[in-house]
Amino acid sequence: MVEAPLSGLYAVTPDFADTSELLRAVTAVLDGGCRLLQYRNKTADAPLRHAQATALQTLCSMYGARLIVNDDVRLAQSVGAAGVHLGRDDGEMAFARKMLGDAAIIGASCYTDFSRACKTVDAGASYIAFGAVYPSPSKPAAPLAPHTLIARARAELSLPVCVIGGITLENAAPLVAAGASLLAVISDLFRGDTTYIRNRAAAYQQLFQENPRHAQ
């Protein structure tokens, strides 16, 4: 089966301590059409992270969605996730590729650094991520990546461009227009009940259908 291109809403989970609550929220995201999910939990211990990642992998498989694990290559491997996302201090791309295989999705944070993005492409990443693109409640001190950086990466590099940080439905369209392939969203997506989450996810997906760069 040919995998769908990396495009659309890229939902990133908040720090859910309650696995049942996490699964309800993610089910709503998937019901809204999202097909790429990143499991991120900075507060859970190792057993909880493993239990939650395992449950999410099962859920994503039911929807034909792909699960990416934040930071932890071995956790991604152990639960059979589609891939991993690496930050500055999360290990080498070559190790992740060796552990997860050629077909794995491996993303890398490039922050506001175009030269880092170029090196990431050469190292074998599947997508590059810039951010924060707007002031972010998750990382309020992060320097901002300008829209021109997205456009440059789209024009000069061969990989999908992911953006993260302070993204809302109200400010997302210019990012898609600039060339972002993936909108990584946390707070604006997971701040309401399941109906809100499902509708919000669908609205994010619609942004890509409405943009000539992405519409099929």
N, C-alpha and C positions, 0 to 999 in steps of 0.2 A: 504494500500500500504506500502510495506517495504521500508524504506528510504535507499538510497545508503550510503555506509560507508563514513566516513570523510577522504577523500584522494584526493590529487591533488592540483591544484592551488587554493589559497584562496586570491582572489583579494580584496584589501583594497583601498577605494576611497580616493583621495586627497581632499583638501579643495576647491571644486568647488562652486563658488558663483552663477554661471549660471546653473540653473536646466536643461535646454535644452542641454547644453554642457555635463553635468554629464550623462544624459540619453543616449546621443550618444556614449559616451565613454564606458559606462557599457554595452550597446547593443553590441558593438564590442567585449568586453570581453566574453559575453555570447555566441556570435556567434563563438568564438574561442574554446568553449567547457567547459569553467569554470562553475561550478555549486555551488560554495560557494562564497558569496560576503559579505564583511563587509562594512557597511556604517559608515564612520568616517569623521566628519567635525568639526574641532576645532574652526573655526572662525564664523560659522553661528549662527544667533540668533534662539530662540526656534521656531518661526513660520516657518522659512525657513527649519530648520532641520525636522520639522514634514512634511512639504510639500515634501521635497526631499525623506524622508524615505517612505512616502506613495507611491510616484511615483515609487520608486525602488522596493517596495514590489509587486506592480502590474506587473512590468516588469519581476521580477524574477519568479513570478507565471506563466507567459506566457512561460517561458523557462524550467519550472520544476527545477529551482534553488532555493537555500535557502538563505535568507537574515539574516545576523547577525548585530545587532546594537552595535556600540562601546559605552561603558560606561553607557548608559541610559536605565535602565530596564523599566521605565514607557513608554518611547518612543517605545521600542520594543513591549511592550504589546499593545499600542494604535494602532499601524499600522498592527498588526498581524504578526510580523516578526517571523522567526524560532527560534531566540534566541538572546543572548547578549554576548558581551565580556567584562570582568571585569579586570581592572588594580588594582594596589595596593590600590588606594584610591577611588574605585568606588562602594563600598558597599559590603555587605555580600552575600556569595553564597546562604545561606539558604533563604534570602529575595528574591533573584532573582528566585530561584526554586519555592517558594511559589507563586510568582506573575505570572510566565510564565508556570508553570506546569511541570509534569514529563517528557513530551516528548520534552521539549525545549532543544536546544543546548546552553550550557553555557560554555564558554571558560574562561580561566584565565591566565593572564600573570604571569609567574614564574621567569622571568628575567634570572639570572644565578644560581638560588638557587634550588638545588635538594630537600632539606628538605621542601621548600615551595611547590614544586610540589607534594610531598608525602601527605602533608596536603590538598592540593587542590583535589587530588584524593579521599581522605577520605570524603571531604566535598560535593562530588557529582558532580564534574565538568564533562563535556562531552569531553573536550580535554584540554591539557596543552600547554602553549606557552613559548618558550625560545627565548631570544634575548637581544641585537642584536648579530647575528651570524657573521656579517661582519660590518665594519664601515658603519654607516648609515647617509645619508643626513638629515633624519627626526629627528634623535636623535644622533648627533655626539659625545656626551659625554658619551653615554651608554657603560658600560663594556661589553666585548665580551663573549658570551657563546661558549665554545669549542665544537667541533664535538663529543668529547668523552661523553659529557653530554647528547647529543641526543641519542647516542648508549646505554648509561646506562638507560635512561628513557624508551627507547623502550624495553630493556631487562627485566627491573624490575617492570615497572608500567603497568597498564592495559588499559591505555587510548591512543588515537592517540596523536602524538607529532607534534605540530605546531612550525615552526621557522619563525623568522622575523628579518629584519634589514640588509640593504645593499645587499639584494639578487638580483642577475642578472641571466640571462639565462646562462651566461658564468661560474658562480661559483655555480650554484644550484645543479648540479649532485652529488657532494660529500655529500650534505645534505640529499638527497634522499637515497644514498647508506648507510649513517650512521643510517637511520631509520626514517627520518622525514616523517610524513604522509601528512602534509600540508605545503605548501610554501606560506607564507603571503607576498605579493609583492605590493608595491605602486609605487615608482618612476620608476623602470625599465619597468613597464607595461604601465603606463599612460603618457609617455613622447613623444608620437608621434601622428600621425593622426589615424583615425579609422582602416585603413588597417594595419598599424603597430601594433596597439593594438590587433586586431583580430589574426594576425599571431603570435604575441608574446605569447598570451594566449594559442594558439594551441601548440606552441613549449614547453611551460611549461607542459602542459598536457601530451605531448609525453614522457617527462622524466620519468613519472610514468609507462607508458606502456613499456618502455625499461628496467625498473629495475625489477629483479625477485621478489623482496619483494612485488611489487604492481601489476605487470602484471596479467591480468585475463586469 
